[in-house]
């Protein structure tokens, strides 16, 4: 989209506005909407989902971002079934 607009606008202001708007929408979607929607389906706290995505993303990159929710849900399932770890399951849950 930016490449197509290069012939139309010569000033950098429209490009900066476009990049800022796209970045804002991306940040809202990733940090607010995604954890709330996904967390509700797998019964994880939205804050835990955001932290898990950051942790696994830093640890494994793109594969970590894809596997963050299943890994965290699996950890929560294990914690729910081990008596000494039940309080961690409540911490991870919604």
Contact map, one row per residue, 1 for C-alpha under 8 A:
1111100000000000000000000000000000000000000000000000000000000000000000000000000000000000000000
1111110000000010000000000000000000000000000000000000000000000000000000000000000000000000000000
1111110000000000000000000000000000000000000000000000000000000000000000000000000000000000000000
1111111100000000000000000000000000000000000000000000000000000000000000000000000000000000000000
1111111110000000000000000000000000000000000000000000000000000000000000000000000000000000000000
0111111111000000000000000000000000000000000000000000000000000000000000000000000000000000000000
0001111111000000000000000000000000000000000000000000000000000000000000000000000000000000000000
0001111111000000000000000000000000000000000000000000000000000000000000000000000000000000000000
0000111111110100000000000000000000000000000000000000000000000000000000000000000000000000000000
0000011111110000000000000000000000000000000000000000000000000000000000000000000000000000000000
0000000011111100000000000000000000000000000000000000000000000000000000000000000000000000000000
0000000011111111000000000000000000000000000000000000000000000000000000000000000000000000000000
0000000000111111100000000000000000000000000000000000000000000000000000000000000000000000000000
0000000010111111110000000000000000000000000000000000000000000000000000000000000000000000000000
0100000000011111111000000000000000000000000000000000000000000000000000000000000000000000000000
0000000000011111111100000000000000000000000000000000000000000000000000000000000000000000000000
0000000000001111111110000000000000000000000000000000000000000000000000000000000000000000000000
0000000000000111111111000000000000000000000000000000000000000000000000000000000000000000000000
0000000000000011111111100000000000000000000000000000000000000000000000000000000000000000000000
0000000000000001111111110000000000000000000000000000000000000000000000000000000000000000000000
0000000000000000111111111000000000000000000000000000000000000000000000000000000000000000000000
0000000000000000011111111100000000000000000000000000000000000000000000000000000000000000000000
0000000000000000001111111110000000000000000000000000000000000000000000000000000000000000000000
0000000000000000000111111111000000000000000000000000000000000000000000000000000000000000000000
0000000000000000000011111111100000000000000000000000000000000000000000000000000000000000000000
0000000000000000000001111111110000000000000000000000000000000000000000000000000000000000000000
0000000000000000000000111111111100000000000000000000000000000000000000000000000000000000000000
0000000000000000000000011111111110000000000000000000000000000000000000000000000000000000000000
0000000000000000000000001111111111000000000000000000000000000000000000000000000000000000000000
0000000000000000000000000111111111100000000000000000000000000000000000000000000000000000000000
0000000000000000000000000011111111100000000000000100000000000000000000000000000000000000000000
0000000000000000000000000011111111110000000000000000000000000000000000000000000000000000000000
0000000000000000000000000001111111111000000000000000000000000000000000000000000000000000000000
0000000000000000000000000000111111111110000000000000000000000000000000000000000000000000000000
0000000000000000000000000000011111111110000011101100000000000000000000000000000000000000000000
0000000000000000000000000000000111111111000011000000000000000000000000000000000000000000000000
0000000000000000000000000000000011111111100000000000000000000000000000000000000000000000000000
0000000000000000000000000000000001111111110101001000000000000000000000000000000000000000000000
0000000000000000000000000000000001111111111111001000000000000000000000000000000000000000000001
0000000000000000000000000000000000011111111111000000000000000000000000000000000000000000000001
0000000000000000000000000000000000001111111100000000000000000000000000000000000000000000000000
0000000000000000000000000000000000000111111100000000000000000000000000001000000000000000000000
0000000000000000000000000000000000000011111110000000000000000000000000000000000000000000000011
0000000000000000000000000000000000000111111111011000000000000000000000001000000000000000000111
0000000000000000000000000000000000110011001111111000000000000000000000000000000000000000001111
0000000000000000000000000000000000110111000111111100000000000000000000000000000000000000000001
0000000000000000000000000000000000100000000011111110000000000000000000000000000000000000000000
0000000000000000000000000000000000000000000111111111000000000000000000000000000000000000000100
0000000000000000000000000000000000100110000111111111100000000000000110010000000000000000000000
0000000000000000000000000000001000100000000001111111110000000000000000000000000000000000000000
0000000000000000000000000000000000000000000000111111111000000000000000000000000000000000000000
0000000000000000000000000000000000000000000000011111111100000000000110010000000000000000000000
0000000000000000000000000000000000000000000000001111111110000001100110000000000000000000000000
0000000000000000000000000000000000000000000000000111111111000000100000000000000000000000000000
0000000000000000000000000000000000000000000000000011111111100000000000000000000000000000000000
0000000000000000000000000000000000000000000000000001111111111001101100000000000000000000000000
0000000000000000000000000000000000000000000000000000111111111111100100000000000000000000000000
0000000000000000000000000000000000000000000000000000011111111001000000000000000000000000000000
0000000000000000000000000000000000000000000000000000001111111001000000000000000000000000000000
0000000000000000000000000000000000000000000000000000000111111111100000000000000000000000000000
0000000000000000000000000000000000000000000000000000000111111111100000000000000000000000000000
0000000000000000000000000000000000000000000000000000000010011111110000000000000000000000000000
0000000000000000000000000000000000000000000000000000000010011111111000000000000000000000000000
0000000000000000000000000000000000000000000000000000100111111111111100000000000000000000000000
0000000000000000000000000000000000000000000000000000110110011111111110000000000000000000000000
0000000000000000000000000000000000000000000000000000000000000111111110000000000000000000000000
0000000000000000000000000000000000000000000000000000000100000011111111100000000000000000000000
0000000000000000000000000000000000000000000000001001100110000001111111110000000000000000000000
0000000000000000000000000000000000000000000000001001100000000000111111111000000000000000000000
0000000000000000000000000000000000000000000000000000000000000000001111111100000000000000000000
0000000000000000000000000000000000000000000000000000000000000000001111111110000000000000000000
0000000000000000000000000000000000000000000000001001000000000000000111111111000000000000000000
0000000000000000000000000000000000000000010100000000000000000000000011111111100000000000000000
0000000000000000000000000000000000000000000000000000000000000000000001111111110000000000000000
0000000000000000000000000000000000000000000000000000000000000000000000111111111000000000000000
0000000000000000000000000000000000000000000000000000000000000000000000011111111100000001100110
0000000000000000000000000000000000000000000000000000000000000000000000001111111110000000100000
0000000000000000000000000000000000000000000000000000000000000000000000000111111111000000000000
0000000000000000000000000000000000000000000000000000000000000000000000000011111111101111100000
0000000000000000000000000000000000000000000000000000000000000000000000000001111111101100100000
0000000000000000000000000000000000000000000000000000000000000000000000000000111111101100000000
0000000000000000000000000000000000000000000000000000000000000000000000000000011111111100000000
0000000000000000000000000000000000000000000000000000000000000000000000000000001111111100000000
0000000000000000000000000000000000000000000000000000000000000000000000000000000001111110000000
0000000000000000000000000000000000000000000000000000000000000000000000000000001111111111100000
0000000000000000000000000000000000000000000000000000000000000000000000000000001111111111110000
0000000000000000000000000000000000000000000000000000000000000000000000000000001000011111111000
0000000000000000000000000000000000000000000000000000000000000000000000000001001000001111111100
0000000000000000000000000000000000000000000000000000000000000000000000000001101100001111111110
0000000000000000000000000000000000000000000000000000000000000000000000000000000000000111111111
0000000000000000000000000000000000000000000010000000000000000000000000000000000000000011111111
0000000000000000000000000000000000000000000110010000000000000000000000000001000000000001111111
0000000000000000000000000000000000000000001110000000000000000000000000000001000000000000111111
0000000000000000000000000000000000000011001111000000000000000000000000000000000000000000011111
